[in-house]
C-alpha cells in the first residue's frame, strides 16, 4: 500500500480539504485528488465525502483512519531504526484521562511539558466517561481501572488506594462508624453503578461498602462531584486517596473506618493500543508523566 497516499488521506481527513492536504505534500490539487481516488479504488471503499467546498470522512474512512495512522507510525519507526530521519517528538498527541485526576495532577504540568517539547501539540479529552482508544484515534489514555481490553498495552503510573471518608459535620450529626456493619445505618454516596465493595482491615478483618441498599440516596458518575457532595455532608463515600488527600489534610474530610481500605484492583495506567508503534511524541509524554508523578506521588506526602 502506497504510504504517500495514506499520508495524503490522513492530512485530508484532518484538514477537511484535499487541496490543502496536497499543498502540504507539494501536490497540485488534481494530482492529490487522483491519488486519493487511486487509494479508494485499491481499498474498494469511498473514504471521503466530497463537496465543492470541503470533504468529510465517510463511515469507512472513519474506521480506516486509525489504521492509516498506525501504518505511517510503523514506517516512521522502521526508518528511525535504520538510521533514517530524526525521531523527533513532534505532531499532535491525542490523550484522554479522567477529568478529576487530570485537573489536579496533569494540567498544572502542561506548561513545562510544552516548553520542553515545542514540536508537540496536545489534544486532550478529559472526562470520567471512557473513550474507546482505537475508535477515537487516541494515542494514549490514563485509566484508573483494571486492564480488561487485551488490545491495549500499558505502563503503571501509580497505585490507586481507595478509602472511605465523610465530612466532620456529617459525622457529628450521624455518628462515627466503629465497624463496617455500622455503615448499614449511614447515608452512602455511590459512584457509577450500585455495587458492593469488600473492605479489608487489620488482622484479616473484612467488611462491605454496599451502595445497593435504600440508604444510598445519591449516585454520581463524576469523581469531583462526588467529592464535593461528600464535603458538603451528603454522606459517606469511597474515594481515591489521590482525590481527597488535600481535603483530609485541611480537615474538610475525615477518614471513616481508617483501618480499612476498599479491596479494589484499580491501578492508574497509561494505556495505548497494542498494535501501535510507540512514537516519539507518545514515549516522551509517558516518560514525562512517570518522571513527575510516579516517583513520589503528591498524595502520599
Buried (B, 14 or more C-beta within 10 A) or exposed (E): EEEEBBBBBBBBBEBBBBBBBBBBEEBEBEEBBEBBBEBBEEBEBBBBEBEEEBBEBBEBBBBBBBEBBBBBBBBBBEEBEEEEEEBEBBBEBBBBBBBBBBBBBBBEBEEEBEEEBEEBEBEBBBEBEEBEBBEEBBBBBBBBBEBEBEEBBBBEBBBBBBBBBBBBEBBEEBEBBEEBEBBEEBBBBBBEEEEEBBBBBEEEEEBBBBBEEEBBEBBBEBBBBBBEBBBEBBBBBBBBBBBBBBBBEEEBBBBBBEEBBBBBEBBBBBBBBEBBBBBBBBBBBBEBBBEBBBEEBEBEE
